Amino acid sequence: MRNVSTFTLMLAALFFLHAPVAVQAQTASSADSAGNFVYKPPMRGAPARRVGGATRGSGDSGLVLNVLAPDQTGLTTLAQPTLYWYASKATNTSIEVTLIADNAEVPVLSKNLALTAAGVQSIDLAQLGVTLKPDTDYEWYVSAVPDADQRSKDVTSGGAIRRVAIDPAVRARADAAGERAAPGVYAEAGLWYDA
């Protein structure tokens, strides 16, 4: 009886060890056929700069904010990109979006927004008249501010962005790829905010 139990356990272990490999292979091939893009971050050796935010028992319980940005500084060739972020739910709490250059003391942008729906949100820098300077690092944050006098209660998520010159070869590949495939070219080139 002991041998049967040992055999059954070994068989189950082998099954579970090989099952994830089959699922991963199926998922990868499905992603390739669906035309999903793979972002390849630039090799800069920079530390992670993205910050995630969620409530911790006070304020707007259960609210989660996440900027849609890579862990390291995300690159863009656009002077006025659109920044995206996610909110887990609508809230009456004041939402503040801030953009500040690394070498500045005053934000380039500080805007209060209403958050009337959950899901992916956007802020278009062109509509706000904000232009990123070339080769300048910026940090941007989305914060739920339940109490302006107690900013330690804020739920904040942030990321970093840098405007760079586009490589002519990347532009040529993106133009040749067409509108639907161009984001994949930009993602592969490490241009997060252009993808």
C-alpha contacts under 8 A as a table, 3 or more apart, distances in Angstrom:
res1	aa1	res2	aa2	distance
1	M	4	V	5.18
1	M	5	S	6.41
2	R	5	S	5.17
2	R	6	T	6.19
3	N	6	T	5.05
3	N	7	F	5.98
4	V	7	F	5.06
4	V	8	T	6.06
5	S	8	T	5.05
5	S	9	L	6.15
6	T	9	L	5.15
6	T	10	M	6.15
7	F	10	M	5.13
7	F	11	L	6.07
8	T	11	L	5.09
8	T	12	A	6.13
9	L	12	A	5.09
9	L	13	A	6.08
10	M	13	A	5.06
10	M	14	L	6.15
11	L	14	L	5.19
11	L	15	F	6.19
12	A	15	F	5.04
12	A	16	F	6.23
13	A	16	F	5.22
13	A	17	L	6.05
14	L	17	L	5.10
14	L	18	H	6.21
15	F	18	H	5.39
15	F	19	A	5.93
16	F	19	A	5.13
16	F	20	P	7.03
17	L	20	P	6.59
17	L	21	V	7.61
18	H	21	V	5.38
18	H	22	A	6.63
19	A	22	A	5.32
19	A	23	V	6.35
20	P	23	V	4.99
20	P	24	Q	5.94
21	V	24	Q	5.10
21	V	25	A	6.12
22	A	25	A	5.16
22	A	26	Q	6.18
23	V	26	Q	5.08
23	V	27	T	6.05
24	Q	27	T	5.03
24	Q	28	A	6.09
25	A	28	A	5.20
25	A	29	S	6.27
26	Q	29	S	5.29
26	Q	30	S	6.10
27	T	30	S	5.04
27	T	31	A	6.14
28	A	31	A	5.12
28	A	32	D	6.29
29	S	32	D	5.08
29	S	33	S	6.25
30	S	33	S	5.21
30	S	34	A	6.08
31	A	34	A	5.05
31	A	35	G	6.40
31	A	36	N	5.58
32	D	35	G	5.39
32	D	36	N	6.20
33	S	36	N	7.84
36	N	184	G	7.72
37	F	183	P	7.44
37	F	184	G	4.91
37	F	187	A	6.69
37	F	188	E	7.71
38	V	184	G	6.94
38	V	187	A	6.19
38	V	188	E	6.24
39	Y	184	G	7.85
39	Y	187	A	4.39
39	Y	188	E	5.32
39	Y	189	A	7.76
39	Y	190	G	6.23
39	Y	192	W	7.02
40	K	187	A	6.28
40	K	188	E	5.16
40	K	189	A	6.59
40	K	190	G	5.07
41	P	70	P	7.99
41	P	72	Q	7.89
41	P	74	G	7.84
41	P	189	A	7.80
41	P	190	G	4.71
41	P	191	L	7.80
41	P	192	W	7.86
42	P	189	A	7.65
42	P	190	G	5.29
46	A	72	Q	6.52
46	A	73	T	7.80
47	P	72	Q	6.33
48	A	71	D	4.88
48	A	72	Q	4.59
48	A	73	T	7.62
49	R	71	D	5.65
49	R	72	Q	5.24
49	R	73	T	6.53
49	R	158	G	7.80
49	R	159	G	5.96
49	R	160	A	6.31
50	R	67	V	7.96
50	R	69	A	7.02
50	R	70	P	6.77
50	R	71	D	4.85
50	R	72	Q	6.62
50	R	73	T	7.99
50	R	157	S	7.41
50	R	158	G	5.42
50	R	159	G	4.30
50	R	160	A	6.78
51	V	66	N	7.85
51	V	156	T	7.46
51	V	157	S	4.88
51	V	158	G	4.76
51	V	159	G	6.34
52	G	65	L	6.81
52	G	66	N	5.45
52	G	67	V	7.37
52	G	156	T	6.75
52	G	157	S	4.43
52	G	158	G	6.65
53	G	64	V	5.84
53	G	65	L	5.19
53	G	66	N	6.25
53	G	155	V	5.26
53	G	156	T	4.73
53	G	157	S	4.71
54	A	62	G	7.04
54	A	63	L	5.84
54	A	64	V	4.33
54	A	65	L	6.23
54	A	155	V	5.63
54	A	156	T	7.36
55	T	58	S	6.66
55	T	59	G	7.09
55	T	60	D	6.75
55	T	61	S	5.89
55	T	62	G	5.89
55	T	63	L	5.84
55	T	64	V	6.72
55	T	155	V	5.90
56	R	61	S	7.41
57	G	61	S	5.98
58	S	61	S	6.22
58	S	153	K	7.25
59	G	146	P	5.76
59	G	153	K	6.85
60	D	63	L	5.90
60	D	91	T	7.50
60	D	93	T	7.26
60	D	146	P	7.15
62	G	88	S	7.95
63	L	87	A	7.13
63	L	88	S	5.81
63	L	89	K	6.26
63	L	155	V	7.85
64	V	86	Y	7.90
64	V	87	A	5.78
64	V	88	S	5.18
64	V	89	K	7.64
64	V	155	V	7.57
65	L	85	W	7.20
65	L	86	Y	5.62
65	L	87	A	4.75
65	L	88	S	6.62
65	L	142	V	7.37
65	L	143	S	7.72
65	L	155	V	7.15
65	L	156	T	6.76
65	L	157	S	5.91
66	N	85	W	5.60
66	N	86	Y	5.11
66	N	87	A	6.74
66	N	157	S	5.37
66	N	158	G	7.44
67	V	84	Y	6.26
67	V	85	W	4.04
67	V	86	Y	6.16
67	V	141	Y	7.61
67	V	142	V	7.19
67	V	157	S	5.88
67	V	158	G	5.86
67	V	159	G	6.51
68	L	83	L	7.69
68	L	84	Y	5.47
68	L	85	W	4.99
68	L	86	Y	7.04
68	L	159	G	7.97
69	A	74	G	6.57
69	A	84	Y	7.95
69	A	159	G	5.83
69	A	160	A	7.49
69	A	192	W	7.48
69	A	193	Y	7.95
70	P	73	T	6.76
70	P	74	G	5.93
70	P	159	G	7.34
70	P	192	W	7.41
71	D	159	G	7.41
72	Q	159	G	7.85
72	Q	160	A	7.02
73	T	137	D	7.86
73	T	159	G	7.09
73	T	160	A	4.60
73	T	161	I	5.21
73	T	162	R	6.67
74	G	159	G	7.94
74	G	160	A	6.01
74	G	161	I	4.71
74	G	162	R	6.31
74	G	190	G	7.81
74	G	191	L	6.84
74	G	192	W	5.43
74	G	193	Y	6.62
75	L	161	I	5.68
75	L	162	R	4.98
75	L	163	R	5.90
75	L	164	V	6.66
75	L	190	G	6.80
75	L	191	L	4.85
75	L	192	W	5.63
75	L	193	Y	6.23
75	L	194	D	7.88
76	T	79	A	7.99
76	T	81	P	7.53
76	T	161	I	7.19
76	T	162	R	6.20
76	T	163	R	4.85
76	T	164	V	6.02
76	T	191	L	5.32
76	T	192	W	6.51
76	T	193	Y	5.17
76	T	194	D	5.60
77	T	163	R	5.36
77	T	164	V	5.15
77	T	165	A	5.67
77	T	166	I	5.69
77	T	191	L	7.43
77	T	194	D	6.90
78	L	81	P	5.45
78	L	132	L	7.99
78	L	163	R	6.67
78	L	194	D	7.10
79	A	131	T	5.30
79	A	132	L	5.14
79	A	133	K	7.13
79	A	134	P	7.85
79	A	163	R	6.95
80	Q	124	D	7.39
80	Q	125	L	5.07
80	Q	126	A	5.06
80	Q	130	V	6.48
80	Q	131	T	5.18
80	Q	132	L	6.35
81	P	124	D	6.49
81	P	125	L	5.90
81	P	126	A	7.10
81	P	193	Y	6.90
81	P	194	D	7.60
82	T	122	S	6.54
82	T	123	I	5.61
82	T	124	D	4.25
82	T	125	L	5.83
82	T	126	A	7.74
82	T	193	Y	7.67
83	L	122	S	5.56
83	L	123	I	5.29
83	L	124	D	6.42
83	L	125	L	7.62
83	L	193	Y	7.54
84	Y	120	V	6.75
84	Y	121	Q	5.65
84	Y	122	S	4.39
84	Y	123	I	6.52
85	W	120	V	5.62
85	W	121	Q	5.23
85	W	122	S	6.26
85	W	142	V	7.80
86	Y	118	A	7.61
86	Y	119	G	5.42
86	Y	120	V	4.35
86	Y	121	Q	5.84
87	A	90	A	7.27
87	A	118	A	5.35
87	A	119	G	5.33
87	A	120	V	6.51
87	A	121	Q	7.32
88	S	118	A	5.33
88	S	119	G	6.14
89	K	117	A	6.36
89	K	118	A	4.07
89	K	119	G	7.06
90	A	115	L	5.44
90	A	116	T	4.95
90	A	117	A	4.53
90	A	118	A	4.95
91	T	94	S	7.98
91	T	115	L	5.79
91	T	116	T	6.49
91	T	117	A	7.86
92	N	114	A	7.41
92	N	115	L	7.04
92	N	116	T	7.73
93	T	115	L	7.93
93	T	144	A	6.13
93	T	145	V	6.21
93	T	146	P	5.44
94	S	112	N	6.68
94	S	113	L	6.76
94	S	114	A	6.61
94	S	115	L	7.88
94	S	144	A	5.74
94	S	145	V	5.31
94	S	146	P	6.57
95	I	112	N	5.51
95	I	113	L	5.16
95	I	114	A	6.28
95	I	115	L	6.83
95	I	142	V	6.93
95	I	143	S	5.57
95	I	144	A	4.57
95	I	145	V	6.13
96	E	110	S	6.79
96	E	111	K	5.57
96	E	112	N	4.44
96	E	113	L	6.17
96	E	141	Y	7.87
96	E	142	V	5.71
96	E	143	S	5.12
96	E	144	A	6.42
96	E	145	V	7.11
97	V	109	L	7.40
97	V	110	S	5.67
97	V	111	K	5.22
97	V	112	N	6.38
97	V	113	L	7.55
97	V	140	W	7.26
97	V	141	Y	5.64
97	V	142	V	4.59
97	V	143	S	6.48
98	T	107	P	6.60
98	T	108	V	7.65
98	T	109	L	5.32
98	T	110	S	4.47
98	T	111	K	6.56
98	T	140	W	5.45
98	T	141	Y	5.15
98	T	142	V	6.58
99	L	107	P	5.65
99	L	108	V	5.57
99	L	109	L	4.94
99	L	110	S	6.66
99	L	138	Y	6.67
99	L	139	E	5.78
99	L	140	W	4.30
99	L	141	Y	6.58
100	I	104	A	6.64
100	I	105	E	7.79
100	I	106	V	6.86
100	I	107	P	4.26
100	I	108	V	5.26
100	I	109	L	6.86
100	I	138	Y	5.44
100	I	139	E	5.50
100	I	140	W	6.43
101	A	104	A	5.21
101	A	107	P	7.03
101	A	108	V	7.06
101	A	136	T	6.92
101	A	137	D	5.90
101	A	138	Y	4.19
101	A	139	E	6.41
102	D	136	T	7.53
102	D	137	D	5.65
102	D	138	Y	5.46
102	D	139	E	6.89
104	A	107	P	7.10
107	P	110	S	6.36
108	V	130	V	7.32
109	L	130	V	7.31
115	L	118	A	7.59
124	D	127	Q	5.50
124	D	128	L	6.77
125	L	128	L	5.09
125	L	129	G	6.14
125	L	130	V	5.09
125	L	131	T	6.99
126	A	129	G	5.03
126	A	130	V	6.00
126	A	131	T	7.25
127	Q	130	V	7.82
132	L	136	T	7.55
132	L	162	R	7.95
132	L	163	R	6.47
133	K	136	T	5.81
133	K	163	R	6.68
134	P	162	R	7.48
134	P	163	R	4.98
134	P	164	V	5.70
134	P	165	A	7.34
135	D	162	R	6.28
135	D	163	R	5.56
135	D	164	V	5.57
136	T	162	R	5.68
136	T	163	R	6.48
137	D	160	A	7.03
137	D	161	I	5.93
137	D	162	R	4.64
137	D	163	R	7.47
138	Y	160	A	5.58
138	Y	161	I	5.25
138	Y	162	R	6.16
139	E	158	G	6.98
139	E	159	G	5.73
139	E	160	A	4.30
139	E	161	I	6.29
140	W	158	G	5.43
140	W	159	G	5.49
140	W	160	A	6.06
140	W	161	I	7.66
141	Y	156	T	6.65
141	Y	157	S	5.61
141	Y	158	G	4.10
141	Y	159	G	6.58
142	V	156	T	5.69
142	V	157	S	5.47
142	V	158	G	6.27
143	S	154	D	6.17
143	S	155	V	5.39
143	S	156	T	4.22
143	S	157	S	6.49
144	A	154	D	5.49
144	A	155	V	5.05
144	A	156	T	6.48
145	V	148	A	6.13
145	V	151	R	6.84
145	V	153	K	7.21
145	V	154	D	4.87
145	V	155	V	6.90
146	P	153	K	6.82
146	P	154	D	6.40
147	D	150	Q	5.26
147	D	151	R	6.41
147	D	153	K	6.98
147	D	154	D	7.58
148	A	151	R	5.77
150	Q	153	K	5.98
150	Q	154	D	7.86
151	R	154	D	5.32
166	I	170	V	7.03
166	I	171	R	6.85
167	D	170	V	5.29
167	D	171	R	6.48
168	P	171	R	5.05
168	P	172	A	6.13
169	A	172	A	5.07
169	A	173	R	6.20
170	V	173	R	5.09
170	V	174	A	6.09
170	V	185	V	7.10
170	V	186	Y	7.28
170	V	189	A	7.09
171	R	174	A	5.07
171	R	175	D	6.04
172	A	175	D	5.13
172	A	176	A	6.09
173	R	176	A	5.10
173	R	177	A	6.00
173	R	182	A	7.77
173	R	185	V	6.84
174	A	177	A	5.02
174	A	178	G	6.50
174	A	179	E	7.89
174	A	181	A	7.37
174	A	182	A	4.50
174	A	183	P	7.62
174	A	185	V	5.65
174	A	186	Y	7.12
175	D	178	G	5.57
175	D	179	E	7.59
175	D	182	A	6.92
177	A	180	R	7.63
177	A	181	A	5.35
177	A	182	A	5.54
177	A	185	V	7.75
178	G	181	A	5.61
178	G	182	A	5.74
179	E	182	A	5.38
179	E	183	P	7.74
180	R	183	P	7.00
181	A	184	G	5.53
181	A	185	V	6.89
182	A	185	V	5.09
182	A	186	Y	6.36
182	A	195	A	7.48
183	P	186	Y	5.05
183	P	187	A	6.02
183	P	194	D	6.87
183	P	195	A	4.07
184	G	187	A	5.01
184	G	188	E	6.08
184	G	195	A	6.55
185	V	188	E	5.22
185	V	189	A	6.25
185	V	195	A	7.71
186	Y	189	A	5.01
186	Y	190	G	6.38
186	Y	191	L	5.14
186	Y	192	W	7.13
186	Y	194	D	6.14
186	Y	195	A	5.13
187	A	190	G	5.16
187	A	191	L	5.44
187	A	192	W	5.76
187	A	194	D	7.58
187	A	195	A	5.25
188	E	191	L	7.50
191	L	194	D	5.48
191	L	195	A	6.33
192	W	195	A	5.40
